[in-house]
Amino acid sequence: MNALPESPLDPALAARLKRTAEGLVPAIVQQHDTGEVLMLGWMDDEALHRTLTTGRGTFWSRSRQEYWVKGETSGNRQHVVEVRLDCDGDTLLVKVDQEGAACHTGDRTCFDADLLGPEGWA
């Protein structure tokens, strides 16, 4: 088993994280005051450290293999209000104050597209 690179996180927090084989943890992003689920991003220890220290949503792009800060190019910034770790240590909840759209399509949330399920559920 490969050892993880030294984490910039507090050792107690780093020890609690359960990462994928790629060293990532899914991060659900939610509007802090309405509870609206905005998006899902991926964080490694460095992205989580940057998020916690800068107050800006910072993620790891699996397709580009680089860090990105939400809103850095679009202007649709995320101001982090709080970050929580779930009971299993395998998912983060990032509560933000979202400026503008959260989705790269220009929609407020990435979950506006398709409603799945039998008719009559809605």
N, C-alpha and C positions, 0 to 999 in steps of 0.2 A: 504494500500500500504506500502510495506517495504521500509524503508529509506536505501539509499546506504551508505556503510561504508565511513568514511571520506576519501576524495580523496587526493592523494599526489600532484595533479596537481594544477596549478594556479586556483583559484576559478572562474575566468572569463572563462577560457577554459573549466573547468569541467562543468560549467553551459550550455555551448553550445553543449556538446556532447549528442546525442540521442542514447541511448544504447538499446540493446535487453533486453528481460526479464531477461536474465542471466547476464546483466551488460556489454555486449561486443559490440564492434564496429568493422565492417569489415575493414581490412587494405589492400588495393591494393598495391602491391610492384612492382615498375617500375625501370628499369635501367635508371639512371639519364641522360645519354648523348645520348642514342639511342631511348628512349621512349618504349623499349621492355617491355611488361607486363610479369613479372616473376612468381608471385604467389599471392594468397590471404591468409592472416592470420587473426587471431582474436586478438584484444587487449582489455583489460579492462584498467581502469585508471592507475593501477600500471605498466602494460606492456608499456603503452604509456609513462609514466613518466620515466621508465628505458630506453626506446628507446631515448627519448629526452635528457637524462642526460649522457648516455654512448656513444651515437652515433652508437650503434649496434642494429640491428633489433631484438626486443624482443616481444614474442607473448604468448598468453594463449592457451595451448593445451586443446581442448574440450574433447578429448578422454582420455588423461592421467591426466587431471585436475591439470596441473602444468605449470609454466612458462618455456619457452625455448628460448635460444638465437640462432638465425640462424647461423650455422657453428660451434657451440661449440663442437660438436662431429665429424662432417664431415669435418671441415676445410673450408667449402664453406661459408665464412663470408659475411655479408652484412654491409657495411660501409655507414651509413645514411648521405645523403647530405642535404635533407630537408624533412619536413613533412608538409602536407597541410590538412586542414579540408574542406570538400565540403560545398556548400551553405546551405544544409539542416542540417548539423551537424551530419549526420548519416553514413559517410564513410570517412576514412582516405586515403590519398595518400602518400606513403612512397617512396621517390626517393632515390635510393642506388647506390653504386658502388659494384656490385656483384662479388665475387671471385668464379669462378667455377660454378657448377650447382646450380640452385635455387630449383629445384624439388627434392623431396626425392627419386624419381626413378632414379636420375642421369642425367636427361635431363636439359638443360640450363633453360628452362621455364616449368611451369606446364601446359602450353597451347599448347604443341606440339602434343598432342595425336590425337584427332579426329576433323576433319572439319565437321561441321554440316551445312546442308542447301542443296538446290537443286543443281544438277550438273550445271556447267556453272557459278556459282557465283565467283569462284576463278579467 
